[in-house]
Amino acid sequence: MVLWALATARSEDADLAWTLGLEAARRVPESSPQGVANCLWACATLAMHHIPLTASAASSSGVQPWHGAATAPSGQACANVLWALATMRAHGAERLAEAAAEVALLRISDLRPSELAASAWALALLPPSACSMAASAGGAPGGCGRRRLLMAIAGRAASGTRGQVGPRLLAGSVWALATASVSPAVGRSGGDVESLWSSLANQALCHAPSCNAQELANVAWSFATVALTSNHPLLATLASSASRRLLTEFGHAELSATAWAVAVAGHRAEDWMQALEEVIRVKSGSVPLRTLAALSWSWATLEGRADVLADCVLPAAAGLVSELAVDQFLWSHTQDQVVQREVVDPLLQLAWSLSFCEVSDTPLFGSLDTLLRSIGCARDTASTTGGTSRAVAARRPFAASETDAESIEKVLEGESPAVLRWSDGAGIVYKPPGWEVDDGDAARMSSSAPASSLPMRAGARRLSAALLAGGGGGGGAGALHFLGRLDAPS
């Protein structure tokens, strides 16, 4: 109770909280699940990943009481445990998460909409269990308590009345489903999943006017991610609602997500285009690289006027790229996944959008080229020197293409991958529809992998960087990686 009180009071005494956590970990075998849930919630609230407490709570003696009828906790406690484990990014606690999900599923009617939304968020972010991985690969989804709880929460969001659901539960449910890759394209129960998404879309139509900026952005991103927007009026409704608030209420993350979603849906209504142009003109000089790239990519995808990018995005991009060059040492020692998300993908998106709109700036493109090549060379070199170089075929499996427009046009009409351009160890490869990118590194093949390593769908044909003959960058054979995609944020 003392640890819970510290968290409730937002205490800054980290040493005391850690000591209390150690004592709580020692007492887990004699504590009730409700008490353990309170302690885990307290640690997560205090932004303290207490590994000893988490390990003790996830042990056999810690999980066993969750299955007893007399000792099972409340639904709220289950929601708190799931939220805490996800907030702390706890690994090795799969059994505890499964137990909490099973109990929450039995008591789902007792959970409030806010608790359901928090649980859905947590279920999407918790490390995947073996059964959830099997489901995402096309296996039966029924055996995993966490997945069944997520589907049950989404079902309540889809079928509840307006008063029962609310924007928070709706946005949380669709975001969790999309983040967990629960879409009609995945798994054997595609019809049921598609029906669920259709019901959620109808709910979103009703709730769009009352969504705040974050909820609206999450809903738009989610439906665009599962590709259920092109023939549905939802995105038009969301775009119309967002256009009136885009400049004043949307933060950087919401701007990026909403602009991407509307562009993917191909929505070019006048009110949206005017709102997007106003945001680009007003905010280009003050947004981070990732947001600037998302806005420019969306504008180019919707075939907006080139002068908007030339007047606003180009000077802002030049300044941000110059800062990246100065801070190269800092980001070169940053986690690879963060560099992919915050540097590589935005640079590729900027290069594509400016080129597509025929906005040229030789110094900027030279800087982009230098930065991207340096990142690529560092990855290739690290792959080899780290002892992880892979054996590859002696031949390059992709047909080399001539670079004239007529030859490239023929390649783009074909169904086979092809190298469109290749020089100094770097190239541009055409990825036909139906192929997915395999960076050749099993450690990166997951739902949280960066854009250069897309998760494989069952039966998808692989476009593998590991099969490319090495060359350039000091990487040697088999050390090449895909940096990312030029056509779209992945």
Order of alpha helices (4+ residues) and beta strands (2+ residues): alpha-alpha-alpha-alpha-alpha-alpha-alpha-alpha-alpha-alpha-alpha-alpha-alpha-alpha-alpha-alpha-alpha-alpha-alpha-alpha-alpha-alpha-alpha-beta-alpha-beta-beta-beta-beta
